[in-house]
Amino acid sequence: MLKAGAKAILSTYVKNVPALLPVQDSLETMVTLLSDCFAKGGMLLVCGNGGSCADADHIVGELVKSFRMERRLEANFLASLPQEGRGALLAKRLQGGLPAINLGAQCALLTAMLNDVGGEYVFAQQVAAYGRPGDVFLGISTSGNSENILLAGTAAKAKGLKTLGLTGRSGGEMKREFDFVLCVDADTVEDIQDLHSTVYHTICAAVEYQFWGD
């Protein structure tokens, strides 16, 4: 269940960006699914192509370190750090984080797959290696038809991951094949990506509140 503060964050973003109104319920669903995943010790595997790969990197950056709030370190980890020297330094400087990885950031692996197997399999290979039941796979595709994203989604389902998609108005094949897809109300690549940026900022802010808010 979402905290009141997380719901308030969603409402504020939607108020400030009316284009999000058609997906307000979908935003809440995405926040709930991701929060449940992290609360149970799961990890987010996210990927996209081109600008959507940059968006995946951006999402990881907002989740792994603090975004809008001060984040306390997990109590057991903090207690395990030495109280002096480097341990004290880490206790002072590190922030609470949520486990997320951009599958498009593994350059050596990506180029090996491109050379040896084929570009359409680069993300599916990583899902097969990293994915664990209870994790979440998030594929970003403006068309909803990116084959390497769809193949990764198939692999993710086989591994027991929940599959989420972020795409444009039509949803493409992703809408039929993934567990849940958020389709922004836009058609051109640049308009879809502009809305995607606001969507994932909204989601990351609300998820962060779920774990570090009052």
Backbone bond lengths (Angstrom), bond angles and torsions (degrees), N, CA, C in turn:
res aa  C-N    CA-C-N  psi(-1)  N-CA   C-N-CA  omega(-1)  CA-C   N-CA-C  phi
1 M - - - 1.462 - - 1.532 109.12 -
2 L 1.325 115.70 137.53 1.455 119.19 -178.85 1.522 111.10 -77.49
3 K 1.333 115.57 140.40 1.448 121.07 174.08 1.528 110.11 -68.86
4 A 1.322 115.57 156.33 1.463 120.01 -179.99 1.523 111.02 -58.96
5 G 1.343 116.49 -38.03 1.459 119.91 179.48 1.515 113.09 -65.01
6 A 1.330 116.22 -37.27 1.467 120.16 177.93 1.518 110.40 -66.65
7 K 1.333 116.54 -41.21 1.461 119.80 177.03 1.522 111.38 -64.21
8 A 1.338 116.30 -35.96 1.460 120.27 178.34 1.525 111.04 -65.32
9 I 1.336 116.12 -37.48 1.467 120.06 176.87 1.524 110.20 -61.75
10 L 1.334 116.65 -46.01 1.462 120.32 178.39 1.523 110.62 -59.13
11 S 1.302 116.97 -45.53 1.468 121.30 -178.38 1.516 111.28 -63.05
12 T 1.325 116.90 -39.21 1.466 120.51 -179.69 1.514 111.31 -66.16
13 Y 1.335 117.17 -45.34 1.464 119.84 178.37 1.529 110.87 -61.21
14 V 1.324 116.98 -42.82 1.462 120.31 -179.67 1.522 110.86 -65.50
15 K 1.318 117.06 -38.68 1.467 121.00 177.80 1.522 111.09 -63.73
16 N 1.339 115.98 -40.76 1.463 120.70 -178.38 1.521 112.94 -75.81
17 V 1.333 116.33 -27.31 1.473 121.25 -179.94 1.524 107.38 -128.41
18 P 1.329 118.62 87.55 1.466 121.95 -175.62 1.529 114.26 -57.20
19 A 1.342 117.39 -22.27 1.472 120.04 178.29 1.523 111.88 -62.76
20 L 1.339 116.89 -15.58 1.469 120.39 178.61 1.521 112.68 -84.60
21 L 1.328 117.48 -10.86 1.462 120.28 -175.75 1.531 112.95 -55.20
22 P 1.346 119.33 -42.81 1.473 118.74 -179.79 1.535 114.11 -63.96
23 V 1.338 117.40 -19.14 1.474 119.59 -177.52 1.530 111.75 -112.92
24 Q 1.317 117.52 17.36 1.468 119.74 -177.30 1.530 111.75 -58.49
25 D 1.316 117.09 -44.77 1.471 119.75 178.62 1.522 111.24 -65.04
26 S 1.328 115.83 -37.65 1.469 119.70 178.81 1.519 111.54 -66.10
27 L 1.324 117.15 -36.31 1.460 120.97 176.45 1.525 110.20 -60.60
28 E 1.323 115.99 -44.42 1.462 119.86 179.87 1.528 111.17 -63.78
29 T 1.325 116.03 -38.90 1.462 119.86 177.85 1.525 111.28 -63.71
30 M 1.331 116.96 -43.79 1.468 120.44 -179.91 1.521 111.09 -63.52
31 V 1.322 116.90 -42.56 1.458 120.69 178.84 1.529 110.14 -62.00
32 T 1.318 116.53 -42.90 1.462 121.01 179.79 1.521 111.19 -63.08
33 L 1.324 117.66 -46.10 1.460 121.69 -178.50 1.529 111.64 -63.59
34 L 1.329 116.49 -43.99 1.465 119.57 -179.97 1.525 111.31 -68.90
35 S 1.316 116.67 -40.89 1.463 120.08 179.51 1.526 110.93 -62.65
36 D 1.321 116.76 -42.21 1.463 120.74 177.93 1.524 110.91 -62.51
37 C 1.316 116.02 -41.17 1.471 120.75 178.59 1.522 110.59 -59.80
38 F 1.327 117.27 -52.52 1.465 121.10 -177.63 1.529 111.50 -65.02
39 A 1.332 116.77 -38.29 1.471 120.44 -179.03 1.525 111.76 -62.74
40 K 1.329 116.42 -27.25 1.460 121.39 -178.66 1.532 112.26 -96.58
41 G 1.323 116.59 10.01 1.459 120.37 177.35 1.511 114.53 87.45
42 G 1.331 117.77 13.07 1.457 120.99 -179.92 1.516 112.68 -83.57
43 M 1.334 114.77 172.96 1.459 122.47 -178.21 1.524 109.43 -125.92
44 L 1.321 116.09 152.42 1.460 122.01 174.96 1.522 109.58 -97.64
45 L 1.329 116.86 124.92 1.463 123.19 170.91 1.515 106.46 -106.45
46 V 1.330 117.70 120.40 1.465 121.13 -174.51 1.521 109.74 -129.77
47 C 1.316 116.80 145.28 1.458 119.45 178.79 1.520 111.33 -158.17
48 G 1.321 114.88 161.72 1.455 123.17 176.04 1.511 108.52 -167.08
49 N 1.324 116.51 175.82 1.465 122.03 -179.81 1.527 110.19 -113.05
50 G 1.334 116.20 142.30 1.459 119.66 176.89 1.513 112.52 60.92
51 G 1.332 116.34 -124.88 1.459 120.49 179.03 1.513 112.45 -59.87
52 S 1.322 116.33 -31.38 1.466 120.12 178.74 1.526 111.55 -71.74
53 C 1.332 117.13 -25.70 1.463 120.10 173.12 1.527 109.54 -68.65
54 A 1.342 115.53 -40.23 1.464 119.41 175.59 1.522 110.44 -62.78
55 D 1.332 117.08 -38.28 1.467 120.55 176.34 1.524 110.67 -62.83
56 A 1.331 116.83 -39.98 1.465 120.39 177.95 1.523 110.58 -60.87
57 D 1.329 116.56 -42.89 1.461 120.71 176.17 1.525 110.90 -59.96
58 H 1.324 115.22 -42.56 1.465 121.05 -178.94 1.531 110.57 -62.07
59 I 1.317 116.72 -44.17 1.465 121.32 178.70 1.524 110.76 -59.61
60 V 1.322 116.14 -45.90 1.467 120.56 179.51 1.528 110.11 -59.69
61 G 1.330 116.39 -42.33 1.457 120.24 179.62 1.515 113.00 -61.03
62 E 1.338 116.84 -36.32 1.469 119.93 -178.92 1.523 112.10 -76.11
63 L 1.339 117.58 -23.55 1.458 120.68 -176.21 1.525 113.20 -93.05
64 V 1.318 117.51 -38.63 1.463 120.73 -171.97 1.530 111.86 -75.17
65 K 1.339 117.39 -29.47 1.463 121.26 174.38 1.526 108.72 -124.31
66 S 1.319 115.96 177.16 1.460 119.18 -178.02 1.526 111.11 -62.57
67 F 1.317 115.31 144.68 1.458 122.66 179.63 1.529 108.84 -109.28
68 R 1.325 117.04 -72.82 1.460 120.88 -179.11 1.524 112.95 -114.94
69 M 1.315 117.97 -10.91 1.462 122.03 -173.17 1.524 111.46 -124.91
70 E 1.314 116.05 155.47 1.455 120.25 169.39 1.527 107.96 -71.26
71 R 1.325 116.36 133.15 1.466 120.62 -176.00 1.526 110.86 -116.07
72 R 1.297 116.04 119.01 1.464 121.04 176.04 1.527 110.04 -72.53
73 L 1.314 115.97 143.62 1.465 120.18 173.53 1.521 110.17 -69.37
74 E 1.314 116.19 151.66 1.466 121.42 176.70 1.528 108.58 -60.71
75 A 1.332 116.11 134.52 1.468 122.10 -168.66 1.526 112.54 -58.93
76 N 1.320 118.35 -43.69 1.470 120.66 -177.91 1.519 111.56 -65.67
77 F 1.325 116.31 -39.35 1.464 120.42 177.78 1.529 110.07 -65.35
78 L 1.316 116.00 -44.70 1.457 120.34 -179.67 1.529 110.95 -61.10
79 A 1.333 116.71 -41.82 1.458 120.82 -179.12 1.525 112.12 -68.46
80 S 1.335 116.78 -25.04 1.466 120.98 -177.84 1.517 112.74 -83.22
81 L 1.313 118.24 -14.30 1.458 121.05 179.66 1.529 110.39 -74.41
82 P 1.327 117.44 140.14 1.469 119.02 173.97 1.526 110.11 -56.14
83 Q 1.317 116.81 145.27 1.451 120.72 -176.47 1.518 113.35 -82.28
84 E 1.330 116.71 -7.12 1.456 120.39 178.98 1.525 109.80 -128.70
85 G 1.320 116.10 170.68 1.453 121.99 175.72 1.522 113.34 61.31
86 R 1.336 115.48 -135.13 1.464 120.07 -176.61 1.528 111.84 -64.42
87 G 1.322 117.03 -33.08 1.452 119.91 178.69 1.513 111.53 -61.53
88 A 1.326 116.22 -43.81 1.464 120.51 178.69 1.527 110.51 -65.47
89 L 1.324 115.62 -37.43 1.465 119.44 178.12 1.525 111.11 -63.93
90 L 1.333 116.46 -44.21 1.461 120.41 178.54 1.532 111.08 -63.54
91 A 1.309 116.37 -41.67 1.463 120.32 -179.80 1.524 111.14 -60.87
92 K 1.312 115.84 -31.08 1.466 120.50 -178.56 1.515 112.19 -82.35
93 R 1.330 117.27 -34.98 1.464 120.59 -169.62 1.525 114.89 -101.02
94 L 1.323 118.64 -27.61 1.465 119.72 -177.29 1.526 111.30 -75.88
95 Q 1.319 115.26 157.29 1.461 122.82 -179.41 1.524 109.44 -123.47
96 G 1.308 116.40 157.56 1.450 119.27 172.66 1.517 110.32 -64.26
97 G 1.327 116.68 143.97 1.462 120.50 -178.00 1.510 112.15 -139.40
98 L 1.318 115.41 160.74 1.457 122.64 176.23 1.526 108.11 -114.62
99 P 1.346 118.27 134.40 1.460 121.08 -172.49 1.528 113.36 -73.21
100 A 1.320 115.22 116.20 1.466 121.35 179.37 1.517 108.80 -147.19
101 I 1.321 116.43 144.37 1.461 121.16 -179.50 1.521 109.81 -137.70
102 N 1.340 115.40 136.46 1.462 121.40 174.76 1.522 108.47 -90.62
103 L 1.320 116.77 113.83 1.465 121.01 -177.70 1.523 112.14 -67.75
104 G 1.325 117.31 -15.85 1.455 120.56 179.67 1.514 113.88 -85.64
105 A 1.329 117.47 1.48 1.463 120.99 -175.17 1.526 113.30 -98.33
106 Q 1.329 117.80 1.55 1.468 121.66 -175.96 1.532 109.53 -94.03
107 C 1.333 117.23 80.87 1.471 121.33 -168.54 1.526 113.58 -60.55
108 A 1.326 118.03 -46.93 1.466 120.28 -177.82 1.525 110.46 -63.19
109 L 1.328 116.03 -44.59 1.460 119.83 179.86 1.524 111.44 -65.91
110 L 1.335 116.01 -42.50 1.466 119.65 -179.30 1.527 111.00 -60.76
111 T 1.314 117.02 -46.26 1.465 119.34 -178.17 1.526 111.25 -70.04
112 A 1.331 117.22 -32.10 1.467 119.40 175.44 1.526 110.25 -64.44
113 M 1.320 116.89 -43.27 1.458 120.13 178.66 1.523 111.07 -65.89
114 L 1.325 116.68 -41.78 1.467 120.61 178.36 1.526 110.79 -59.22
115 N 1.322 116.82 -41.92 1.454 121.71 -176.31 1.531 112.85 -77.66
116 D 1.329 115.99 -38.40 1.464 120.14 -169.84 1.520 114.36 -97.86
117 V 1.338 116.68 -30.46 1.468 119.57 -171.52 1.521 111.88 -123.87
118 G 1.333 116.73 -54.50 1.460 121.31 -178.61 1.517 110.71 145.36
119 G 1.321 115.67 142.39 1.444 120.94 -174.36 1.515 114.84 -62.86
120 E 1.323 117.19 -26.38 1.461 119.06 -177.90 1.524 112.50 -70.80
121 Y 1.333 117.11 -11.76 1.469 120.25 -176.28 1.530 114.08 -105.40
122 V 1.336 116.98 2.05 1.465 119.47 -171.08 1.526 112.30 -62.96
123 F 1.321 117.52 -40.73 1.461 119.84 -178.02 1.531 111.95 -80.40
124 A 1.321 116.23 -37.23 1.461 119.76 178.48 1.527 110.89 -61.20
125 Q 1.329 117.57 -37.76 1.461 120.94 178.61 1.528 110.86 -61.13
126 Q 1.309 116.24 -42.47 1.464 119.97 -179.48 1.527 111.39 -69.65
127 V 1.321 116.74 -38.57 1.464 119.93 176.37 1.523 109.86 -60.71
128 A 1.334 116.03 -42.24 1.467 120.27 179.35 1.522 111.51 -62.66
129 A 1.334 116.64 -32.34 1.463 120.67 -177.71 1.523 112.81 -86.41
130 Y 1.334 117.04 -41.48 1.464 121.27 -173.09 1.522 113.78 -94.16
131 G 1.314 116.96 -32.71 1.458 120.93 -169.21 1.517 113.93 -65.20
132 R 1.320 115.56 140.52 1.463 123.00 176.18 1.529 108.43 -133.02
133 P 1.328 117.22 148.47 1.465 118.86 177.23 1.529 110.89 -52.49
134 G 1.311 116.12 134.02 1.457 120.90 -177.48 1.513 113.58 98.85
135 D 1.350 117.28 -17.20 1.463 120.04 173.84 1.523 110.13 -72.10
136 V 1.322 115.43 169.56 1.464 121.64 176.01 1.524 109.23 -122.16
137 F 1.325 115.67 134.18 1.462 121.72 172.73 1.523 108.31 -105.59
138 L 1.328 116.92 126.37 1.468 122.20 177.24 1.518 108.84 -117.57
139 G 1.319 116.46 114.61 1.453 121.65 176.24 1.514 110.32 -102.72
140 I 1.334 116.47 133.25 1.465 122.13 179.57 1.525 108.32 -112.55
141 S 1.317 116.31 121.24 1.465 121.32 -179.65 1.523 108.30 -150.11
142 T 1.324 117.58 120.66 1.465 119.65 -177.58 1.526 111.80 -64.69
143 S 1.326 117.13 -30.14 1.463 120.99 179.38 1.526 112.24 -90.06
144 G 1.317 115.68 -25.85 1.461 120.07 -172.48 1.515 112.68 79.52
145 N 1.340 116.65 7.68 1.464 120.72 -174.71 1.527 113.90 -122.98
146 S 1.313 118.39 12.22 1.465 120.80 -178.70 1.528 109.35 -66.30
147 E 1.319 116.16 118.69 1.457 120.15 -172.20 1.526 112.60 -62.97
148 N 1.336 116.68 -39.15 1.472 117.21 -179.16 1.530 111.42 -67.88
149 I 1.323 117.84 -27.45 1.466 121.53 175.67 1.528 109.99 -73.98
150 L 1.322 116.74 -42.22 1.465 120.93 180.00 1.526 111.19 -65.10
151 L 1.321 116.83 -41.88 1.465 120.17 177.69 1.534 110.93 -63.78
152 A 1.322 116.20 -39.66 1.461 119.57 177.70 1.518 110.63 -64.87
153 G 1.334 116.48 -36.22 1.462 119.74 176.87 1.522 111.76 -63.95
154 T 1.319 116.42 -40.77 1.469 120.13 177.01 1.521 110.69 -62.01
155 A 1.332 116.31 -44.47 1.469 120.31 178.11 1.529 110.81 -63.11
156 A 1.326 116.01 -39.47 1.462 120.52 -178.80 1.530 111.16 -62.54
157 K 1.324 116.72 -44.49 1.465 119.44 178.66 1.527 110.61 -62.05
158 A 1.328 116.64 -40.03 1.458 120.11 179.94 1.522 111.88 -65.27
159 K 1.329 116.57 -27.87 1.465 121.35 179.21 1.524 112.77 -87.98
160 G 1.321 117.89 -3.96 1.455 120.83 178.56 1.508 114.98 90.80
161 L 1.339 117.29 20.40 1.452 121.74 177.95 1.523 110.21 -90.78
162 K 1.315 116.64 152.10 1.459 122.02 168.63 1.521 107.45 -80.27
163 T 1.336 117.82 133.48 1.466 120.95 -177.22 1.520 110.57 -107.42
164 L 1.316 115.23 122.30 1.460 122.98 178.19 1.519 109.49 -117.13
165 G 1.327 116.13 148.85 1.450 120.87 178.41 1.510 111.56 -130.24
166 L 1.323 115.18 151.57 1.465 122.82 174.92 1.519 106.27 -131.02
167 T 1.344 116.32 118.75 1.451 119.42 -171.64 1.528 110.90 -151.87
168 G 1.357 116.21 -164.75 1.454 121.44 -179.20 1.515 112.57 -96.66
169 R 1.321 115.80 -166.69 1.460 121.40 -169.66 1.527 113.40 -57.46
170 S 1.326 118.25 -43.29 1.468 120.07 -173.89 1.525 112.76 -73.02
171 G 1.315 116.93 -30.51 1.464 120.76 -177.71 1.506 114.02 84.22
172 G 1.337 117.69 -25.58 1.457 121.51 179.56 1.526 112.73 57.16
173 E 1.326 115.61 -158.50 1.468 120.55 178.51 1.529 111.68 -65.65
174 M 1.316 115.60 -28.10 1.462 119.73 179.91 1.531 111.34 -56.34
175 K 1.311 116.56 -38.38 1.468 120.59 -177.69 1.518 111.38 -62.51
176 R 1.330 116.76 -31.14 1.468 120.56 -179.19 1.525 112.38 -86.06
177 E 1.315 117.30 -26.89 1.464 120.20 -169.99 1.530 114.81 -102.80
178 F 1.326 117.86 -22.07 1.459 120.46 -176.75 1.525 110.31 -93.46
179 D 1.326 115.70 159.95 1.461 120.44 -179.45 1.516 112.50 -66.18
180 F 1.323 116.22 -40.77 1.461 120.04 179.86 1.520 108.83 -150.20
181 V 1.329 116.41 133.85 1.457 121.18 -177.90 1.524 109.74 -131.70
182 L 1.329 116.04 131.06 1.456 122.01 174.24 1.518 107.70 -98.72
183 C 1.321 116.92 117.08 1.458 123.33 -177.94 1.526 109.15 -107.81
184 V 1.331 117.22 110.94 1.461 119.48 178.41 1.524 109.43 -74.71
185 D 1.312 115.49 156.74 1.464 122.09 -173.88 1.527 110.72 -86.72
186 A 1.336 116.09 68.95 1.460 122.65 -179.68 1.517 109.06 -156.46
187 D 1.346 115.58 160.47 1.460 121.01 -176.07 1.524 114.22 -120.22
188 T 1.330 118.20 -39.10 1.460 119.52 -177.73 1.525 109.73 -80.79
189 V 1.334 115.16 152.21 1.457 120.04 -175.53 1.516 111.67 -55.83
190 E 1.344 117.29 -46.84 1.462 118.99 -175.74 1.526 112.25 -67.61
191 D 1.337 116.79 -36.98 1.465 119.50 178.49 1.531 111.20 -68.85
192 I 1.326 116.25 -39.73 1.464 120.33 177.24 1.518 110.22 -62.55
193 Q 1.336 117.25 -45.54 1.460 120.17 -178.22 1.517 112.19 -67.29
194 D 1.346 117.11 -34.61 1.463 119.37 175.97 1.523 110.29 -60.55
195 L 1.324 117.19 -43.78 1.463 120.82 178.98 1.525 111.54 -70.86
196 H 1.325 117.27 -36.15 1.462 120.35 177.53 1.527 110.78 -57.78
197 S 1.325 116.63 -40.81 1.461 120.40 179.94 1.523 111.09 -58.37
198 T 1.330 116.09 -45.37 1.459 119.46 178.82 1.518 111.11 -68.81
199 V 1.320 116.96 -37.76 1.468 121.21 179.54 1.527 110.61 -60.03
200 Y 1.325 117.34 -50.04 1.467 116.80 -175.15 1.521 112.11 -75.69
201 H 1.323 118.35 -26.05 1.459 118.53 171.49 1.526 110.49 -64.65
202 T 1.312 116.13 -41.69 1.465 121.12 177.90 1.522 110.67 -60.71
203 I 1.328 116.04 -48.61 1.463 121.14 -178.26 1.523 110.80 -63.25
204 C 1.329 117.32 -46.67 1.465 120.57 -177.81 1.527 111.29 -63.77
205 A 1.329 116.94 -39.58 1.465 120.06 179.29 1.524 110.90 -64.64
206 A 1.326 116.98 -42.13 1.463 120.34 -179.10 1.524 111.54 -70.91
207 V 1.328 117.43 -39.97 1.471 120.44 177.34 1.528 110.04 -63.15
208 E 1.303 116.50 -43.56 1.463 120.46 177.45 1.526 110.81 -56.45
209 Y 1.331 116.72 -43.76 1.468 120.24 179.72 1.521 110.83 -63.28
210 Q 1.303 116.81 -35.78 1.469 120.28 179.57 1.533 111.62 -55.97
211 F 1.334 117.11 -33.94 1.455 120.62 -174.92 1.530 113.89 -100.91
212 W 1.309 117.73 -26.68 1.460 119.17 -176.53 1.528 113.71 -123.66
213 G 1.310 117.42 -0.74 1.455 120.03 177.30 1.530 111.68 -82.35
214 D 1.310 114.72 167.84 1.477 120.02 -179.78 1.530 111.26 -68.18
